[in-house]
Amino acid sequence: MNQVIKNNGNNKWLHLAFGVVMLISFFLPWVAWEGNAVSGYAMPARDFFATAESKFGLGNPFPQYNFSLLVFWLIPVLIVLAVALLLLKKKSALFVFIAGTLSLALITVFILFTKTLLSLGVGKSVFSMLKPGIVLHGLAAIGFIFSVPASGSLKKAGWLLAGPVFALASFLFIEKYLEKETHTNTGEVNIDYTISSSELIKEFSLNDTAANKKYLNKVLVVNGAASSVETAADSTSTIKFADSTGSYAIFSLEKSELSVIKNIKAGDEVSLKGVCSGSIFSEILGTTSISFKRAILNKK
């Protein structure tokens, strides 16, 4: 009997240790994309896609659902709650399972997205871009789930797999959706709005909710001086318009535009036609980024 009590006590402190490691590692860097460190909390803080888009032209394909990313704030909240309940000798299994599942789902998204960036010529390998924080968080999440008191191993395994499976299925669905969407020829689509880059950025900065409602999935022609022009190894390219506040509109151009894009440099006046994917507001930087997909040079 004394041995059982002793083992339960050891498991309790091991469980608490896993929770503490999870909590700390959530705020550590998880990946580094060409020197741009991204922490676990960057996803719910909405800086994950903001960094990918501003640096590599790869943003959130569904920015209208940015609010759903806030669910990952439940990870630190539920860890703290679960630890508190355990110390009070109350049931905490459900909170542990949800926190662990969300953590493993988030890790899966980080790895899959990093793999996508690798295909665009960013980094040398997925492994080289991963930081110790993501490994610590993953191992701690597994340990947190399996060390929870009074639950069967099969149930724990189910929660363990749920997050990664759901994240992978969602990622593959989005990948197929975007692949199908690229078959639409932007040049043949009617224009909904024509606007200058400065006016567009100002409109989103003043009221992004109203601007997203007005422009989301609409075809725009945007005119202005290019702030930067970038071309990736896979022949994809981006052109960015930025203002003095750091807010910007970024256009991901079709590969067919590459030969013309090579002749454009920062400061040149350009006219671009593309489909607005909406905006992302960075709470840390205090800037707004507006993304466009399937963009082409507008033939005036």
Secondary structure, DSSP 8 states (H G I E B T S, - for coil): -HHHHHHHHHHHHHHHHHHHHHHHHTTSEEEEETTEEEEGGGTTTT-HHHHHHHHHS---S-GGGGGGGGGGGHHHHHHHHHHHHHHTT---HHHHHHHHHHHHHHHHHHHHHHHHHHHTT-SS-HHHHB-HHHHHHHHHHHHHHHTSSS--HHHHHHHHHHHHHHHHHHHHHHHHHHHHHTTS-GGGS---EEEEHHHHHHHHHH-HHHHHHHHTT-EEEEEEE-SEEEE-TTS-EEEEEE-TTS-EEEEEE-GGGHHHHTT--TT-EEEEEEEEEEEEEETTTTEEEEEEEEEEE---
